[in-house]
Each structure stands twice: as C-alpha cells, then as structure tokens.
Amino acid sequence: MQLQLLTALGAVGGAAFSLLAEGVGAEAATPWILPFTAGGFIYVGTVAVLPQLLREQRPLQSVLQLGALLA
C-alpha cells in the first residue's frame, strides 16, 4: 500500500510539473514530456501483458502477441 501511495504521489507530482512546464511554452516542454509519457504507457502495457503471455499455452500465439506489442 505504501508503494501504491508513492506511485500516486509521483503521478500527481508529474502532472503538476507538466502543467507548470506548459506555461514555459509548448516548444520547450513537448520534446521531453512526450517521451516520458509514452514510456510510462509502454511500461504499464508491458507489465500487464507480459505475465499473461508467459502463461499462454500456445507458443505461436505468444510470439504473435509479443510481435504486436513490439510493433
């Protein structure tokens, strides 16, 4: 539960930081905010999907799903 709280505080801090950085100008903030956001989504997606892929009974299906994830 403490780790969940730490994660939630990090999300709130990141949201506040990005809102403050928006005032700097979109040209200055966009090149470094978007990669961090995309990386967060990729991390969450892989953490949710990879354990299910490892439990898959058909290896071909796992390979196809992993390829789709990487694409």
C-alpha positions in Angstrom: 0.0 0.0 0.0 2.9 2.3 0.7 4.3 1.7 -2.8 0.9 2.5 -4.3 0.9 5.8 -2.4 4.3 6.6 -3.6 3.3 5.9 -7.2 0.2 8.0 -6.8 2.2 10.9 -5.4 4.6 10.6 -8.3 1.7 10.8 -10.7 0.3 13.9 -9.1 3.8 15.5 -8.9 4.4 14.7 -12.6 1.0 16.1 -13.6 1.7 19.3 -11.6 5.2 19.6 -13.1 3.8 19.2 -16.6 1.1 21.8 -16.0 3.8 24.2 -14.8 6.0 23.4 -17.7 3.2 24.2 -20.1 3.5 27.9 -19.1 7.1 27.8 -20.4 5.9 27.1 -23.9 4.9 24.1 -25.8 8.1 24.2 -27.9 10.3 23.9 -24.8 8.2 21.3 -22.9 7.0 18.9 -25.7 10.3 17.3 -26.6 10.9 15.9 -23.1 7.4 15.4 -21.7 6.0 13.2 -24.5 8.8 10.6 -24.3 8.3 10.2 -20.6 4.6 9.9 -21.0 4.9 7.4 -23.8 7.4 5.4 -21.7 5.0 5.3 -18.9 2.3 3.9 -21.1 4.6 1.3 -22.6 5.8 0.2 -19.1 2.2 -0.2 -17.9 1.3 -2.1 -21.0 4.2 -4.5 -20.8 3.7 -5.1 -17.1 0.1 -6.0 -17.7 0.6 -8.1 -20.9 3.9 -10.0 -20.4 2.7 -12.1 -17.4 -0.3 -13.2 -19.5 2.0 -14.1 -22.4 4.1 -16.3 -20.2 1.0 -18.3 -19.2 -0.1 -18.8 -22.8 -0.3 -22.5 -23.7 0.3 -22.0 -27.4 3.8 -20.7 -28.1 2.9 -19.3 -31.6 0.2 -17.2 -30.1 2.7 -15.8 -27.6 5.1 -14.9 -30.4 2.4 -13.2 -32.4 1.2 -11.2 -29.4 4.8 -10.2 -28.5 5.4 -9.1 -32.1 2.3 -7.0 -32.0 3.4 -5.4 -28.7 6.8 -4.5 -30.1 5.3 -3.1 -33.3 
